[in-house]
Amino acid sequence: MVRIAKALGLVILCVAVLILSLISYVSLRKDSLFTSSKYYMGGPRIMFHAGFRSQFAMNFLDPSFIPLTNALNEELQGKPSRWRFNKTAFYKQSYIDIPTNFSLTKNSVRVGQLMHFDYSSHKYVFSISNNLKSLLPDTSPIHNKHYSMCAVVGNSGILTGSHCGPEIDQADFVFRCNFAPTEFYSKDVGKKTNLTTFNPSILERYYNNLLTIQDRNNFFLNLKKLEGAILWIPAFFLHTSATVTRTLVDFFVEHKKQLKIELAWPGNIMHDVNKYWKTKNLSPKRLSTGILMYTLASAMCDEIHLYGFWPFGWDPNTGKDLPYHYYDKKGTKFTTKWQETHQLPSEFKLLYKLHREGVIKLSLTHCS
């Protein structure tokens, strides 16, 4: 019996070693797949991290993306850019009536009117107050506005060290996302802001719901830096923003004479926006702010350049780790929490395809 037990134990050990060897072999083969010329995106400098590899495989290792991957590989290896604006392809795109839906106006709503939320149950409502109505523009801030060349600036860590600031500032109109800071980062992201989104949750995340004098002062001073710009406030996306929106409204009513910014409050714009992107086979729970800004730009601009659109945790130019946002504190790890609601890799794939077609210019390399 002892001999049988020893023999059985030896067999089990051999089987375990064999299984571990197979796992190692499969892992090595998988690694070689990601560094093969067919899929490799960044030349010998790129280091694919384990966390990214599985995500990359799920989203991009399909035949339809191979030509885009090869083209991106050429761009990142420093070959001369072949990008040319394709005006015909740009104007063949079907767009949404953004100017009409860009913001509620004083004449478009009444006090006491109930607003529903784009991404919440229909049972949740928000009542238009006198204060909110007083903050609405008389006409859309972009009525009859059109621009030759626009820059849409995302918040990706790829902007760190990009030196794209001067190029961005040359655009006729600059869109930014989520009240992102430019001070201390202007070399890479520019100084100019013509429009920035402001999700009410930013008050909770960065300004402590304006509970202290210091919080209110900080918020006021940051708003002062945006003089002349449009603050686009999507208050009717989620019902969880309702309380914070009321705080925001009260603050603006108190300080509107001291702030030279234009406020825009989109109504239920996302039904039409989501419907449009579904025609492009993009239907996440929620579109990212970046692609939403591109959607706005498509109705306002003749030519669109995108910066800071890169949803991965490593720099395609150097292989180094990147923060999620360019303004994140040093040492902040890349997060994939966005996967709960967004499809950033799918958005990137679609935008890069538009780049290759000359519809938009997507900047991924450092600017000169």
C-alpha positions as CSV (number, residue, x, y, z in Angstrom):
1,M,0.0,0.0,0.0
2,V,2.9,2.4,0.8
3,R,4.5,1.7,-2.5
4,I,1.2,2.3,-4.3
5,A,0.7,5.5,-2.4
6,K,4.2,6.7,-3.3
7,A,3.7,5.7,-7.0
8,L,0.4,7.5,-7.1
9,G,2.0,10.6,-5.5
10,L,4.7,10.6,-8.1
11,V,2.2,10.3,-10.9
12,I,0.2,13.3,-9.5
13,L,3.5,15.3,-9.2
14,C,4.4,14.5,-12.8
15,V,0.9,15.5,-14.1
16,A,1.1,18.8,-12.1
17,V,4.6,19.6,-13.6
18,L,3.2,18.8,-17.1
19,I,0.2,21.1,-16.6
20,L,2.5,24.0,-15.3
21,S,4.8,23.5,-18.3
22,L,1.8,23.7,-20.7
23,I,0.6,26.9,-19.0
24,S,4.1,28.4,-19.3
25,Y,4.2,27.4,-23.0
26,V,0.8,28.9,-23.7
27,S,1.8,32.1,-21.9
28,L,5.0,32.4,-23.9
29,R,3.1,31.8,-27.2
30,K,0.6,34.4,-26.2
31,D,3.4,36.9,-25.5
32,S,5.0,36.1,-28.9
33,L,1.7,36.8,-30.5
34,F,1.6,40.3,-29.1
35,T,5.1,41.0,-30.3
36,S,4.8,39.5,-33.8
37,S,4.9,41.8,-36.7
38,K,1.3,41.1,-37.5
39,Y,-0.1,42.8,-34.4
40,Y,2.9,44.7,-32.9
41,M,2.0,48.3,-32.5
42,G,5.1,50.1,-31.4
43,G,8.3,48.7,-32.7
44,P,11.0,47.4,-30.4
45,R,10.4,50.1,-27.8
46,I,7.0,48.9,-26.8
47,M,6.5,46.8,-23.7
48,F,3.1,45.2,-23.4
49,H,2.1,44.9,-19.7
50,A,0.2,41.8,-18.6
51,G,-2.9,43.8,-17.5
52,F,-3.1,45.4,-21.0
53,R,-2.4,42.3,-23.0
54,S,-5.6,40.5,-22.1
55,Q,-7.6,43.7,-22.7
56,F,-5.8,44.2,-26.0
57,A,-6.6,40.6,-27.0
58,M,-10.3,41.0,-26.2
59,N,-10.8,44.2,-28.1
60,F,-8.4,44.3,-31.0
61,L,-7.1,40.9,-32.1
62,D,-9.6,40.6,-34.9
63,P,-9.1,40.7,-38.6
64,S,-10.8,44.1,-39.1
65,F,-8.2,45.8,-36.9
66,I,-5.0,44.4,-38.4
67,P,-4.7,47.1,-41.2
68,L,-5.2,49.8,-38.6
69,T,-2.6,48.2,-36.3
70,N,-0.1,48.1,-39.1
71,A,-0.7,51.7,-40.0
72,L,-0.4,52.8,-36.4
73,N,2.8,50.9,-36.1
74,E,4.2,52.9,-39.0
75,E,3.1,56.2,-37.4
76,L,4.6,55.4,-34.0
77,Q,7.9,54.4,-35.6
78,G,8.4,58.0,-36.8
79,K,7.6,57.5,-40.5
80,P,6.4,60.6,-42.3
81,S,2.8,61.3,-41.7
82,R,0.6,60.6,-44.7
83,W,-2.5,62.2,-43.1
84,R,-4.5,64.4,-45.4
85,F,-7.8,66.0,-44.7
86,N,-10.5,64.3,-46.8
87,K,-13.1,67.0,-47.1
88,T,-15.4,64.8,-49.2
89,A,-15.4,62.0,-46.6
90,F,-15.9,64.5,-43.8
91,Y,-19.0,66.0,-45.3
92,K,-20.4,62.6,-46.2
93,Q,-20.7,61.9,-42.5
94,S,-24.3,62.2,-41.1
95,Y,-24.4,64.5,-38.1
96,I,-26.8,65.4,-35.3
97,D,-28.6,68.7,-34.9
98,I,-26.2,69.8,-32.2
99,P,-26.9,73.6,-32.3
100,T,-30.5,73.1,-31.5
101,N,-29.8,70.6,-28.7
102,F,-26.6,72.2,-27.4
103,S,-28.3,74.0,-24.5
104,L,-31.7,74.6,-23.0
105,T,-32.7,78.3,-23.4
106,K,-35.0,80.5,-21.4
107,N,-37.7,80.2,-24.0
108,S,-37.5,76.4,-24.3
109,V,-38.5,75.5,-20.7
110,R,-40.9,76.8,-18.0
111,V,-40.5,77.0,-14.3
112,G,-41.8,73.7,-12.7
113,Q,-41.2,71.7,-15.9
114,L,-40.0,68.2,-15.0
115,M,-36.8,67.0,-16.7
116,H,-35.9,63.3,-16.9
117,F,-32.4,61.9,-16.9
118,D,-30.8,60.2,-19.9
119,Y,-29.2,57.3,-18.0
120,S,-31.5,56.9,-15.1
121,S,-35.0,55.3,-14.6
122,H,-37.8,57.4,-15.9
123,K,-39.2,57.7,-12.3
124,Y,-36.5,60.2,-11.5
125,V,-37.2,63.8,-12.3
126,F,-35.7,67.3,-11.9
127,S,-37.9,70.4,-11.6
128,I,-36.8,73.5,-13.4
129,S,-36.5,76.2,-10.8
130,N,-36.5,80.0,-11.2
131,N,-32.8,80.0,-10.4
132,L,-31.9,77.5,-13.0
133,K,-34.1,79.2,-15.6
134,S,-32.3,82.5,-14.8
135,L,-29.0,80.9,-15.7
136,L,-30.1,79.6,-19.1
137,P,-28.9,81.6,-22.2
138,D,-31.4,83.5,-24.3
139,T,-30.1,81.7,-27.4
140,S,-27.7,78.8,-27.9
141,P,-24.1,79.9,-27.3
142,I,-23.2,78.3,-30.6
143,H,-26.0,79.7,-32.7
144,N,-24.6,80.6,-36.1
145,K,-21.1,79.8,-34.9
146,H,-18.8,77.8,-37.2
147,Y,-15.0,77.3,-37.2
148,S,-12.4,76.3,-39.7
149,M,-10.2,74.1,-37.5
150,C,-11.0,72.8,-34.0
151,A,-9.0,70.9,-31.4
152,V,-10.7,68.4,-29.1
153,V,-8.5,67.7,-26.1
154,G,-9.0,64.5,-24.1
155,N,-7.5,63.9,-20.7
156,S,-5.3,60.8,-21.4
157,G,-1.9,60.5,-19.8
158,I,-0.5,60.3,-23.4
159,L,-0.4,64.1,-23.4
160,T,2.3,64.0,-20.7
161,G,5.5,65.2,-22.3
162,S,3.8,65.6,-25.7
163,H,4.7,69.3,-26.2
164,C,1.4,69.7,-28.1
165,G,0.4,72.9,-26.3
166,P,1.4,75.4,-29.0
167,E,-0.2,73.3,-31.7
168,I,-3.5,73.0,-29.8
169,D,-3.5,76.8,-29.1
170,Q,-3.4,77.5,-32.8
171,A,-6.9,76.0,-33.3
172,D,-9.8,78.3,-33.9
173,F,-11.9,76.6,-31.2
174,V,-10.6,74.3,-28.4
175,F,-12.9,71.8,-26.7
176,R,-11.8,70.3,-23.3
177,C,-13.2,67.6,-21.1
178,N,-14.4,67.7,-17.5
179,F,-12.9,71.0,-16.3
180,A,-9.4,69.6,-16.8
181,P,-6.7,72.0,-15.6
182,T,-4.3,73.6,-18.1
183,E,-2.2,75.6,-15.6
184,F,1.2,73.8,-15.1
185,Y,0.4,71.6,-18.1
186,S,0.2,74.2,-20.9
187,K,3.4,73.0,-22.6
188,D,1.7,69.7,-23.3
189,V,-2.0,70.6,-23.4
190,G,-2.1,74.3,-24.3
191,K,-3.7,77.3,-22.6
192,K,-6.7,78.1,-24.8
193,T,-10.1,76.9,-23.8
194,N,-13.3,77.8,-25.7
195,L,-15.5,75.1,-24.2
196,T,-15.1,72.6,-21.4
197,T,-17.6,70.1,-20.0
198,F,-18.5,70.2,-16.3
199,N,-20.1,67.2,-14.9
200,P,-21.8,68.2,-11.6
201,S,-20.0,65.3,-9.8
202,I,-16.8,67.3,-10.2
203,L,-18.0,69.4,-7.2
204,E,-18.1,66.3,-5.1
205,R,-14.8,64.9,-6.3
206,Y,-12.6,68.1,-6.2
207,Y,-14.5,70.8,-4.4
208,N,-16.0,69.0,-1.4
209,N,-19.5,70.1,-2.5
210,L,-18.5,73.7,-1.8
211,L,-19.0,73.0,1.9
212,T,-16.2,75.4,3.1
213,I,-15.2,78.9,2.2
214,Q,-11.9,77.5,0.9
215,D,-13.7,75.1,-1.4
216,R,-15.8,77.9,-2.8
217,N,-12.8,80.2,-3.3
218,N,-10.9,77.5,-5.1
219,F,-13.8,76.8,-7.4
220,F,-14.4,80.5,-8.0
221,L,-10.7,81.1,-8.9
222,N,-10.6,78.2,-11.3
223,L,-13.8,79.5,-13.0
224,K,-12.2,82.9,-13.3
225,K,-9.4,81.3,-15.4
226,L,-12.1,80.4,-18.0
227,E,-13.3,83.9,-18.8
228,G,-14.9,84.0,-22.2
229,A,-15.3,80.2,-22.4
230,I,-18.5,78.1,-22.5
231,L,-19.1,75.8,-19.5
232,W,-21.2,72.9,-20.8
233,I,-23.0,71.3,-17.9
234,P,-24.7,67.9,-18.6
235,A,-26.9,68.0,-15.5
236,F,-29.5,65.6,-16.9
237,F,-27.4,62.5,-17.5
238,L,-27.8,60.8,-14.1
239,H,-30.3,61.4,-11.3
240,T,-27.4,61.1,-8.8
241,S,-26.3,64.6,-10.0
242,A,-29.5,66.3,-8.9
243,T,-28.5,67.4,-5.4
244,V,-25.1,68.6,-6.6
245,T,-26.7,70.4,-9.6
246,R,-28.9,72.5,-7.1
247,T,-25.7,73.4,-5.2
248,L,-24.1,74.4,-8.5
249,V,-27.1,76.5,-9.5
250,D,-27.1,78.4,-6.2
251,F,-23.4,79.1,-6.6
252,F,-23.8,80.5,-10.1
253,V,-26.8,82.6,-9.2
254,E,-24.7,84.2,-6.4
255,H,-21.6,84.8,-8.5
256,K,-22.9,85.2,-12.1
257,K,-22.2,88.9,-12.2
258,Q,-18.5,88.2,-11.2
259,L,-17.9,85.5,-13.7
260,K,-17.5,86.2,-17.4
261,I,-18.3,82.7,-18.7
262,E,-21.2,81.4,-20.8
263,L,-23.2,78.6,-19.2
264,A,-24.8,75.9,-21.4
265,W,-27.2,73.3,-20.0
266,P,-28.0,70.5,-22.5
267,G,-31.3,68.9,-22.1
268,N,-31.9,65.2,-23.0
269,I,-29.3,65.3,-25.9
270,M,-28.0,61.7,-25.4
271,H,-30.9,59.9,-27.1
272,D,-30.0,61.4,-30.5
273,V,-26.2,61.1,-29.8
274,N,-26.4,57.4,-28.8
275,K,-28.7,56.6,-31.8
276,Y,-26.1,58.2,-34.1
277,W,-23.2,56.2,-32.7
278,K,-25.2,52.9,-32.8
279,T,-25.2,53.3,-36.6
280,K,-21.4,53.1,-36.2
281,N,-21.7,49.9,-34.1
282,L,-20.8,51.7,-30.9
283,S,-23.2,51.2,-28.1
284,P,-21.7,51.2,-24.6
285,K,-23.7,52.0,-21.5
286,R,-22.3,55.5,-21.7
287,L,-20.2,57.2,-24.4
288,S,-17.1,58.8,-23.1
289,T,-16.9,62.6,-22.7
290,G,-14.1,62.6,-25.3
291,I,-16.3,61.1,-28.1
292,L,-19.2,63.3,-27.0
293,M,-17.0,66.4,-27.5
294,Y,-16.0,65.1,-30.9
295,T,-19.7,64.8,-31.7
296,L,-20.2,68.4,-30.7
297,A,-17.2,69.5,-32.8
298,S,-18.5,67.6,-35.9
299,A,-21.4,70.0,-36.1
300,M,-19.4,73.2,-35.5
301,C,-16.1,72.7,-37.3
302,D,-14.7,72.2,-40.8
303,E,-11.7,70.2,-39.7
304,I,-11.1,68.4,-36.3
305,H,-7.9,67.4,-34.6
306,L,-8.0,65.1,-31.6
307,Y,-5.4,65.1,-28.8
308,G,-5.2,63.0,-25.6
309,F,-7.3,60.1,-26.9
310,W,-5.5,56.9,-25.9
311,P,-7.2,54.5,-23.5
312,F,-4.3,52.4,-22.3
313,G,-1.8,52.5,-19.5
314,W,1.4,52.7,-21.5
315,D,2.9,55.3,-23.8
316,P,3.0,54.0,-27.4
317,N,6.0,56.2,-28.1
318,T,8.2,55.0,-25.2
319,G,6.6,52.0,-23.6
320,K,6.6,53.7,-20.2
321,D,3.7,53.6,-17.8
322,L,1.1,56.3,-18.1
323,P,-1.4,57.7,-15.6
324,Y,-5.1,57.6,-16.6
325,H,-5.3,61.4,-16.7
326,Y,-2.4,63.7,-17.6
327,Y,-3.1,65.7,-14.5
328,D,-3.1,62.7,-12.1
329,K,-0.7,62.8,-9.2
330,K,2.7,61.2,-9.8
331,G,2.5,57.5,-9.0
332,T,-1.2,57.2,-9.7
333,K,-1.8,53.9,-11.3
334,F,-3.8,53.5,-14.5
335,T,-7.4,52.6,-13.8
336,T,-9.7,50.4,-15.8
337,K,-12.8,51.3,-13.8
338,W,-14.1,53.0,-16.9
339,Q,-14.9,49.5,-18.3
340,E,-18.0,49.4,-16.1
341,T,-19.7,52.0,-18.3
342,H,-17.5,52.9,-21.3
343,Q,-15.9,51.1,-24.3
344,L,-12.8,53.2,-24.7
345,P,-10.8,50.8,-26.8
346,S,-13.8,50.4,-29.2
347,E,-14.1,54.2,-29.4
348,F,-10.4,54.5,-30.1
349,K,-10.6,51.9,-32.8
350,L,-13.4,53.8,-34.5
351,L,-11.7,57.2,-34.2
352,Y,-8.4,55.8,-35.6
353,K,-10.4,54.4,-38.6
354,L,-11.7,57.9,-39.2
355,H,-8.2,59.2,-38.9
356,R,-7.0,56.8,-41.6
357,E,-9.8,57.9,-43.8
358,G,-8.8,61.6,-43.4
359,V,-12.1,62.5,-41.6
360,I,-10.3,63.6,-38.4
361,K,-6.7,63.9,-37.3
362,L,-5.8,61.8,-34.3
363,S,-2.5,62.8,-32.7
364,L,-0.7,60.0,-30.9
365,T,2.9,61.0,-31.4
366,H,4.7,63.9,-29.7
367,C,4.2,67.3,-31.4
368,S,7.2,69.1,-32.8
